[in-house]
Amino acid sequence: MPPLRSLVAFEAAVRHASFKLAAEEMCITPGAVSQQVQKLEHWLGHRLFVREIRQLKVTDQGMSYYSRIAPALEQINTASKSFREKQSNTVCLSLSQTLAAKWLGPRLEDFVSRHPNIEVHINASNTPVNFNEEPVDLAIRHFDGKDSSLNIQLVHDDEVRLFCTPQYRETVGLKHLNQLTKTTIIITSPYPFWDDWLTAFTSIDTEARKEITALHFDQTLLAIDAAKRSQGVILSNALMVQDELKQGELIEPFPQRLSLEKSYYLVHPDNPPLSNTGCALKNWLLEKFSASDANKGL
C-alpha cells in the first residue's frame, strides 16, 4: 500500500491547486503537505506536481493518478461518516462557563424534549476548543469571526451595556452618566471594557476614575450576582442578564451602548461535515439565538 496520509495530502493539493489551502484543510503546515507529496512521488516513481513560483501544476501522470484514487477516497470518506453517524447519537457543544450557565442552561430542556434520543455533552470552558484535538462538534465563540478553517455564523452582535438594580439606582441617585463617580463599579476580567465605556460616554478623567470604588471578579457569574445584590453597577451584555432583565432584578439606567469588534459566533469545522445530531443542535441554537435577539430590546 502507498502511504495513506500522503494520498490524502495529494488529493487535497490537487483539489485546491495549492499546498497552502490543502494544509489549512488538513490543519498542518504547507511544508508538511509538500513532504507527504514527495513521499508519494518517491513511492510511485513519478513526479506528481511541477512546482513553480506562486503556482502549482499537476503533471499528466499526477492528474491520471488523481482521477483514479479520488473516487476511492471519497467512498472511504462517505462510508466512514455514515458509519460514525449511525453509531453515535451524541453531540458535544463548547462554550464559555458564563454563557453555559446564564443563557444555555435555562433553554437546554427545550432541546432535550424535542430530541430525547440525542445525548448532549457540554464543554463549559473559557479556553477556545481545539477541534482537531477534542471530540467537540460545535462551539460558541466570542471573537472577531475570522478563522478560515471553520464554518462561522454570527449569532449575536455584542454590545457593552451598563446594569444595576432599581434599588441601587435610587440609593445612589443615579441620574447622569458622570454620577458614576459616586457608584461602586463591578469589574470582571473576562469583560474588561470599563475604560472604553467611560471614555465613550462620560467626561470622567483618568484621575477621577482612580477614585471610583471598585469590586474585581475573575468570573462573570459572581459579578452578576454582586450586581443583583445591589453592590454596584456592572458592564455586561443582554445575553448574560436576560432573565434578570425580564424579572426586573436588573435595569439599564442609561441607553448608551458600546459596540465591540468581537461578537458571538457559532462555529464548527467543514471537514468532516456535521453529523445529523450536530445539525439538529445547530439549527436549535440558531433558533434560540434568533429569539434572544428579538428580545434584546429588554
C-alpha positions as CSV (number, residue, x, y, z in Angstrom):
1,M,0.0,0.0,0.0
2,P,1.2,3.6,-0.6
3,P,1.4,5.9,2.4
4,L,-2.2,6.7,3.1
5,R,-1.6,10.1,4.7
6,S,0.3,11.0,1.5
7,L,-2.7,10.1,-0.6
8,V,-4.9,12.4,1.4
9,A,-2.4,15.3,1.1
10,F,-2.0,14.7,-2.6
11,E,-5.8,14.6,-3.2
12,A,-6.3,17.8,-1.2
13,A,-3.4,19.6,-3.0
14,V,-4.8,18.7,-6.5
15,R,-8.3,19.7,-5.5
16,H,-7.2,23.1,-4.2
17,A,-4.3,23.5,-6.6
18,S,-2.3,24.7,-3.6
19,F,-0.2,23.2,-0.8
20,K,-1.3,26.2,1.4
21,L,-5.0,25.6,1.1
22,A,-4.5,21.8,1.4
23,A,-2.6,22.5,4.6
24,E,-5.4,24.6,6.0
25,E,-7.9,21.9,5.3
26,M,-5.7,19.2,7.0
27,C,-4.6,21.6,9.8
28,I,-1.0,21.0,9.1
29,T,1.7,23.2,7.6
30,P,2.3,23.7,3.8
31,G,5.7,22.2,4.3
32,A,4.2,19.0,5.8
33,V,1.9,18.7,2.8
34,S,4.9,19.1,0.5
35,Q,6.8,16.4,2.4
36,Q,3.8,14.0,2.1
37,V,3.5,14.6,-1.6
38,Q,7.3,14.0,-2.1
39,K,7.0,10.7,-0.1
40,L,4.2,9.6,-2.5
41,E,6.2,10.7,-5.6
42,H,9.1,8.6,-4.3
43,W,6.9,5.6,-3.7
44,L,5.3,5.9,-7.2
45,G,8.5,6.8,-9.0
46,H,6.7,9.7,-10.8
47,R,6.6,13.4,-10.4
48,L,3.0,14.5,-9.5
49,F,3.5,18.3,-9.5
50,V,5.6,20.9,-11.2
51,R,6.4,23.4,-8.5
52,E,6.8,27.0,-9.9
53,I,6.9,30.3,-8.1
54,R,3.4,31.1,-6.8
55,Q,1.9,28.3,-8.9
56,L,1.4,24.6,-8.5
57,K,0.7,22.5,-11.6
58,V,-0.3,18.9,-11.7
59,T,1.7,16.7,-14.1
60,D,-0.2,14.5,-16.7
61,Q,0.8,11.4,-14.6
62,G,-0.4,13.2,-11.5
63,M,-3.8,14.0,-12.9
64,S,-4.2,10.5,-14.3
65,Y,-3.4,9.1,-10.8
66,Y,-5.7,11.6,-9.1
67,S,-8.7,10.6,-11.4
68,R,-8.3,7.0,-10.2
69,I,-7.8,7.5,-6.5
70,A,-10.1,10.4,-5.8
71,P,-13.4,8.3,-6.1
72,A,-11.9,5.7,-3.8
73,L,-11.0,8.3,-1.2
74,E,-14.5,9.8,-1.4
75,Q,-16.0,6.4,-1.0
76,I,-14.0,5.8,2.2
77,N,-14.9,9.2,3.5
78,T,-18.6,8.8,2.8
79,A,-18.7,5.3,4.3
80,S,-16.8,6.3,7.4
81,K,-19.1,9.3,8.1
82,S,-22.2,7.3,7.5
83,F,-21.0,4.6,9.9
84,R,-20.0,7.2,12.5
85,E,-23.4,8.8,12.4
86,K,-25.2,5.5,12.7
87,Q,-23.1,4.6,15.7
88,S,-23.4,7.8,17.6
89,N,-26.4,9.8,19.0
90,T,-24.2,12.2,20.9
91,V,-23.3,15.8,20.2
92,C,-20.8,18.0,22.1
93,L,-21.0,21.8,22.4
94,S,-18.2,24.0,23.7
95,L,-18.9,27.5,25.1
96,S,-17.9,29.8,28.0
97,Q,-18.9,28.9,31.5
98,T,-21.0,32.0,31.9
99,L,-22.8,31.6,28.6
100,A,-23.5,28.0,29.5
101,A,-24.9,28.9,32.9
102,K,-26.8,32.1,32.1
103,W,-28.0,31.5,28.5
104,L,-27.8,27.8,27.5
105,G,-28.8,26.2,30.8
106,P,-32.3,27.7,31.1
107,R,-33.1,26.7,27.5
108,L,-31.5,23.3,27.2
109,E,-34.5,21.4,28.4
110,D,-36.4,22.5,25.3
111,F,-33.8,20.8,23.1
112,V,-33.9,17.6,25.2
113,S,-37.7,17.5,25.0
114,R,-37.6,17.8,21.2
115,H,-34.7,15.3,20.7
116,P,-35.0,12.8,23.6
117,N,-32.7,10.3,21.7
118,I,-29.8,12.7,21.4
119,E,-27.2,12.7,24.2
120,V,-25.9,16.3,24.7
121,H,-22.4,16.9,26.2
122,I,-21.5,20.4,27.3
123,N,-17.8,21.5,27.3
124,A,-18.0,24.7,29.5
125,S,-14.6,26.3,29.2
126,N,-13.3,29.8,28.7
127,T,-10.5,28.4,26.6
128,P,-11.3,28.1,22.9
129,V,-11.7,24.5,21.9
130,N,-9.3,22.8,19.5
131,F,-11.5,20.8,17.2
132,N,-8.5,18.7,16.0
133,E,-7.7,17.5,19.5
134,E,-11.0,17.4,21.3
135,P,-14.2,15.5,20.5
136,V,-16.3,18.6,20.1
137,D,-18.9,19.1,17.3
138,L,-19.8,22.8,17.7
139,A,-18.6,25.8,19.7
140,I,-19.9,29.3,20.5
141,R,-17.0,31.7,20.4
142,H,-16.7,35.3,21.3
143,F,-14.2,36.6,18.8
144,D,-13.8,38.7,15.6
145,G,-15.3,36.0,13.4
146,K,-12.1,35.4,11.3
147,D,-10.9,31.8,11.0
148,S,-10.6,30.3,7.5
149,S,-10.5,26.8,9.0
150,L,-14.1,27.0,10.4
151,N,-17.7,27.3,9.2
152,I,-18.7,30.6,11.0
153,Q,-22.1,32.0,11.6
154,L,-22.9,35.2,13.5
155,V,-25.5,34.6,16.2
156,H,-25.3,37.8,18.4
157,D,-23.7,41.2,17.9
158,D,-22.2,42.1,21.2
159,E,-22.8,45.5,22.9
160,V,-21.4,46.6,26.2
161,R,-24.3,47.8,28.4
162,L,-24.5,49.1,32.0
163,F,-26.8,47.4,34.5
164,C,-27.7,47.8,38.2
165,T,-30.7,47.1,40.4
166,P,-33.6,49.6,40.6
167,Q,-32.8,49.9,44.3
168,Y,-29.2,50.7,43.7
169,R,-30.1,53.5,41.2
170,E,-32.4,55.1,43.8
171,T,-30.0,54.7,46.7
172,V,-27.1,56.4,44.7
173,G,-29.5,58.8,43.0
174,L,-28.0,57.8,39.6
175,K,-29.5,60.2,37.0
176,H,-26.5,61.4,35.0
177,L,-23.5,59.5,33.5
178,N,-20.9,61.5,35.3
179,Q,-22.5,60.5,38.6
180,L,-20.9,57.1,38.1
181,T,-18.1,58.5,40.3
182,K,-20.5,58.0,43.2
183,T,-21.0,54.3,42.5
184,T,-19.1,51.1,43.0
185,I,-18.1,49.7,39.6
186,I,-18.0,45.9,39.3
187,I,-15.1,44.8,37.1
188,T,-14.8,41.4,35.5
189,S,-11.6,40.0,34.0
190,P,-13.4,38.4,31.0
191,Y,-15.2,41.7,30.1
192,P,-12.6,44.4,30.6
193,F,-14.3,47.3,28.9
194,W,-14.8,49.9,31.7
195,D,-12.2,52.4,30.4
196,D,-13.6,52.2,26.8
197,W,-17.2,52.7,28.0
198,L,-16.4,55.6,30.3
199,T,-14.3,57.3,27.6
200,A,-17.0,56.9,25.1
201,F,-19.9,58.2,27.2
202,T,-18.6,60.3,30.1
203,S,-16.2,63.1,30.8
204,I,-14.8,61.4,33.9
205,D,-11.0,61.9,33.6
206,T,-8.3,59.3,34.4
207,E,-7.6,60.7,37.9
208,A,-11.2,60.7,38.8
209,R,-11.6,57.1,37.7
210,K,-8.9,56.0,40.1
211,E,-11.0,57.3,42.9
212,I,-14.1,55.3,42.0
213,T,-14.7,52.4,44.3
214,A,-14.4,49.1,42.5
215,L,-15.1,45.4,43.0
216,H,-13.0,42.9,41.0
217,F,-14.1,39.5,39.9
218,D,-12.5,36.9,37.7
219,Q,-15.8,35.2,37.0
220,T,-18.7,36.9,35.3
221,L,-21.3,34.8,37.2
222,L,-20.0,36.2,40.6
223,A,-20.0,39.7,39.2
224,I,-23.6,39.5,38.0
225,D,-24.6,38.1,41.4
226,A,-23.0,41.0,43.1
227,A,-24.9,43.4,40.8
228,K,-28.1,41.6,41.7
229,R,-27.3,42.2,45.4
230,S,-27.1,46.0,44.8
231,Q,-23.4,46.0,45.3
232,G,-22.7,48.2,42.3
233,V,-23.0,48.8,38.6
234,I,-21.8,46.2,36.0
235,L,-20.9,46.2,32.4
236,S,-22.3,43.1,30.6
237,N,-24.4,42.2,27.6
238,A,-28.1,41.3,27.2
239,L,-27.4,37.5,26.7
240,M,-25.9,37.2,30.2
241,V,-28.7,39.0,32.1
242,Q,-31.8,38.4,30.0
243,D,-33.6,36.6,32.9
244,E,-32.7,39.3,35.4
245,L,-34.0,42.0,33.0
246,K,-37.2,40.1,32.4
247,Q,-37.8,39.7,36.1
248,G,-36.9,43.3,36.9
249,E,-33.9,42.3,39.1
250,L,-31.6,44.4,36.9
251,I,-32.3,47.5,34.8
252,E,-30.4,49.6,32.3
253,P,-30.3,53.1,33.8
254,F,-28.7,54.6,30.7
255,P,-29.3,53.9,27.0
256,Q,-25.6,54.2,25.9
257,R,-24.2,51.0,24.4
258,L,-20.7,50.3,23.2
259,S,-20.3,48.2,20.1
260,L,-17.3,45.7,20.0
261,E,-15.2,44.2,17.3
262,K,-15.9,40.9,18.9
263,S,-19.3,39.1,18.7
264,Y,-20.7,35.7,19.4
265,Y,-20.4,33.1,16.6
266,L,-21.5,29.5,16.2
267,V,-18.5,27.7,14.7
268,H,-17.6,24.1,13.5
269,P,-15.2,22.5,11.0
270,D,-16.4,22.0,7.5
271,N,-14.5,18.8,7.3
272,P,-15.8,16.4,8.4
273,P,-19.3,17.7,7.9
274,L,-21.6,17.9,10.9
275,S,-23.4,14.7,11.8
276,N,-27.2,14.6,11.9
277,T,-27.1,15.2,15.7
278,G,-24.8,18.1,15.2
279,C,-27.1,19.7,12.6
280,A,-30.1,19.2,14.9
281,L,-28.3,21.1,17.7
282,K,-27.0,23.8,15.3
283,N,-30.5,24.5,14.0
284,W,-31.9,24.7,17.5
285,L,-29.1,27.1,18.6
286,L,-29.8,29.4,15.7
287,E,-33.5,29.4,16.5
288,K,-32.8,30.3,20.2
289,F,-30.3,33.0,19.4
290,S,-32.8,34.5,16.9
291,A,-35.4,34.6,19.7
292,S,-32.9,36.1,22.1
293,D,-32.0,38.9,19.6
294,A,-35.7,39.5,19.1
295,N,-35.9,40.3,22.9
296,K,-32.6,42.2,23.1
297,G,-34.5,45.5,23.5
298,L,-35.3,44.5,27.1
